[in-house]
Amino acid sequence: VDQLSSQVEDNTIFCLLGHNGAGKTTSMSIMTGGLLPDSGWATIAGQDVVRDKAKIRKSLGVCPQFDVLYSELSCWEHMLLYGGMQAMEHQQCEEEARRLLSCLSLSSKAHQRAGYLSGGQQRRLSLAVALIGDPKIVLLDEPTTGLDPDNRRKVWKLLQAQKQKSTIILTTHSMEEADLLADTIGVMSKGKMQVQGTSLELKQAFGTGYIL
Ligand SMILES: Nc1ncnc2c1ncn2[C@@H]1O[C@H](COP(=O)(O)OP(=O)(O)OP(=O)(O)O)[C@@H](O)[C@H]1O
């Protein structure tokens, strides 16, 4: 990642769009504190991602590119565990867990162990875990990869509603997804941010329109 400079407004969705190897996950890892930048800096709500990592993590929800779930814990137990980490009160945590599992069509799997879920179900559980407790900032690395069209739409609906409570940064390969969800789109290639703007601005600048 080279000379990346970007700013995301509160309660908006920022989509980082780019091909395989563009540098999206690397950028996300720097924001979560998983990777140290060689130079430069990033702040979340005014706090430095390296220096104030512990403080930032309290207001961060993360869905990594590859699901990091506990195979022996059920969906429900995952929700309670992560809700607890967000210091949610028990009853509120249960209500929120029920709501999120229902929005992501996982209610019938609530008491199934994560190790026995399908790939798409695990992906949705990873997303539910990232959203519980309404973290101020939500970082989602390709949250809809591997989902069927119906579930992808459910995720889009959930994220659009979540915007009222969180600022969301997500990576995707899908132009359709970025177009539908994003308030601002950043297009990355070869480690650099090539262009940023709203969908309309990008279409006006680069779109050729349709020829019938
Ligand atoms: N730990 C690492 N050390 C060295 N190079 C790395 C490391 N991790 C990733 N890279 C390289 O950095 C580049 C960007 O990788 P990154 O995972 O950020 O891409 P991406 O945009 O998320 O791609 P994808 O869509 O395939 O997930 C790739 O060329 C990759 O090989």
The ligand as an SDF file (V2000), in Angstrom:
LIG
                    3D

 31 33  0  0  0  0  0  0  0  0999 V2000
    2.3560  -10.2970    4.7820 N   0  0  0  0  0  0  0  0  0  0  0  0
    2.6650   -9.9350    3.5440 C   0  0  0  0  0  0  0  0  0  0  0  0
    3.9320   -9.7510    3.1700 N   0  0  0  0  0  0  0  0  0  0  0  0
    4.2540   -9.3730    1.9240 C   0  0  0  0  0  0  0  0  0  0  0  0
    3.3590   -9.1290    0.9590 N   0  0  0  0  0  0  0  0  0  0  0  0
    2.0650   -9.3030    1.2630 C   0  0  0  0  0  0  0  0  0  0  0  0
    1.6530   -9.7120    2.5650 C   0  0  0  0  0  0  0  0  0  0  0  0
    0.2940   -9.7890    2.5810 N   0  0  0  0  0  0  0  0  0  0  0  0
   -0.1020   -9.4460    1.3450 C   0  0  0  0  0  0  0  0  0  0  0  0
    0.9570   -9.1470    0.5530 N   0  0  0  0  0  0  0  0  0  0  0  0
    0.9120   -8.7210   -0.8420 C   0  0  0  0  0  0  0  0  0  0  0  0
    0.3170   -7.4350   -0.8720 O   0  0  0  0  0  0  0  0  0  0  0  0
   -0.5160   -7.3150   -2.0180 C   0  0  0  0  0  0  0  0  0  0  0  0
   -1.8980   -6.8680   -1.5910 C   0  0  0  0  0  0  0  0  0  0  0  0
   -2.5180   -7.9410   -0.8430 O   0  0  0  0  0  0  0  0  0  0  0  0
   -3.9460   -7.7540   -0.1690 P   0  0  0  0  0  0  0  0  0  0  0  0
   -4.2210   -9.0190    0.5690 O   0  0  0  0  0  0  0  0  0  0  0  0
   -3.9890   -6.4800    0.5870 O   0  0  0  0  0  0  0  0  0  0  0  0
   -4.8740   -7.6370   -1.4690 O   0  0  0  0  0  0  0  0  0  0  0  0
   -6.4580   -7.5570   -1.6070 P   0  0  0  0  0  0  0  0  0  0  0  0
   -6.7820   -6.3120   -2.3730 O   0  0  0  0  0  0  0  0  0  0  0  0
   -7.1050   -7.6900   -0.2790 O   0  0  0  0  0  0  0  0  0  0  0  0
   -6.7400   -8.8320   -2.5160 O   0  0  0  0  0  0  0  0  0  0  0  0
   -7.9450   -9.9200   -2.5130 P   0  0  0  0  0  0  0  0  0  0  0  0
   -9.0760   -9.2900   -3.2320 O   0  0  0  0  0  0  0  0  0  0  0  0
   -7.3360  -11.0540   -3.2730 O   0  0  0  0  0  0  0  0  0  0  0  0
   -8.2330  -10.2620   -1.0860 O   0  0  0  0  0  0  0  0  0  0  0  0
   -0.4980   -8.6730   -2.7440 C   0  0  0  0  0  0  0  0  0  0  0  0
    0.3810   -8.5640   -3.8570 O   0  0  0  0  0  0  0  0  0  0  0  0
    0.0440   -9.6040   -1.6990 C   0  0  0  0  0  0  0  0  0  0  0  0
    0.8050  -10.6470   -2.2780 O   0  0  0  0  0  0  0  0  0  0  0  0
  1  2  1  0
  2  3  1  0
  2  7  2  0
  3  4  2  0
  4  5  1  0
  5  6  2  0
  6  7  1  0
  6 10  1  0
  7  8  1  0
  8  9  2  0
  9 10  1  0
 10 11  1  0
 11 12  1  0
 11 30  1  0
 12 13  1  0
 13 14  1  0
 13 28  1  0
 14 15  1  0
 15 16  1  0
 16 17  2  0
 16 18  1  0
 16 19  1  0
 19 20  1  0
 20 21  2  0
 20 22  1  0
 20 23  1  0
 23 24  1  0
 24 25  2  0
 24 26  1  0
 24 27  1  0
 28 29  1  0
 28 30  1  0
 30 31  1  0
M  END
$$$$
